[in-house]
């Protein structure tokens, strides 16, 4: 009963805003490129503006860690909500009028990406500190799962909002969701820290953390980079191979949706397995199954077999929900944890950027089939790295919310 109480009274306060932030992101992401084109952007410029969300996250991960170390996780989440609101307001300024420069819209998208990095890091650090070690994987895998639920539902609600208010409707929905998330975070208790801990955290620098943890970043961090690469690439290969087979966009979407449903159903059992038997029991199969699904995909020649392979891919990715956050928490120091998580998230984001680039490069040289197979071997490399370097034991000094 104590475990259940902790999850309900502490962790749920993180899950609710996480779902709302995911909903906000999911509702606006599908219309970013279209909104840029409506403002006069070319297709290439619209693609660049769409990429600004990822760029904003990439350049903000490490500063976000420093910020959370200095001011605390709760204040960082509130600041992220405020910056998201500012970004959404900039995105709304010239919708339907064209009176504001395109750069203003791009700045709004960039701010949303930066705020996402800050919020993601702060909620991860807060939950890691708040939840007992023996429930950490379940808590963090559920965090990953709730974000996926929000991102999955967001486009449907955004489409409904656009039916009522036109193109601005998706942004209005995002704005309401972010404001609601901020209101929930405002009621979350601060983590309790002593003056000694605050002073020690204030002395942590990014370079100092790198020197302290460089072996972890060079070993397990490499596995995380590879895993992030193949996980990001998976979002591209199903529609690309479906188009290669001549399937309709509708069929491609249905196949992708089935894979997404499998993905979303297995996050909690996977977290329970990690807590009970260890991280390897999930991390290694996650990477290996992704690799296998990639290698098998070019062997499919119709919708049925592609659906089966896509569902294997969804299962492999789904059982890895929260694994990057969990491993990052496991190897983090008790002092300066947000700074460490910022570096950890940077490694993951670099992998997410490099994975699709590898697919594109090999596809340009040898064709789509070989490109998918080579990307699959990234998964096998991730599985080997995770098997080798995931720690056998986890130790942790825990802080608790001040009201507990």
Secondary structure, DSSP 8 states (H G I E B T S, - for coil): -HHHHHIIIIIHHHHHHHHHHHHHHHHHHHHHHHHHHHTT--HHHHHHHHHHHHHHHHHHHHHHHHHHHHH-HHHHHHHHHHHHHHHHHHHHTTTTT--S-HHHHHHHHHHHHHHHHHHHHHHHHHHHHHS-GGGHHHHHHHHHHHHHHHHHHHHHHHHHHHHHHTTHHHHHHHHHHHHHHHHHHHTS--B---HHHHHHHHT--HHHHHHHHHHHHHTHHHHHHHHHHHHHHHHHHHHHHHHHTT--HHHHHHHHHHHHHHHHHSHHHHHHHHHHH-THHHHHHHHHHHHHHHHHHTT--SHHHHHHHHHHHHHHHHHTTTHHHHHHHHT--SSSHHHHHHHHHHHHHHHHHHHHHHHHHHHHHH-HHHHHHHHHHHHHHHHHHHHHHS-S--------BTT-
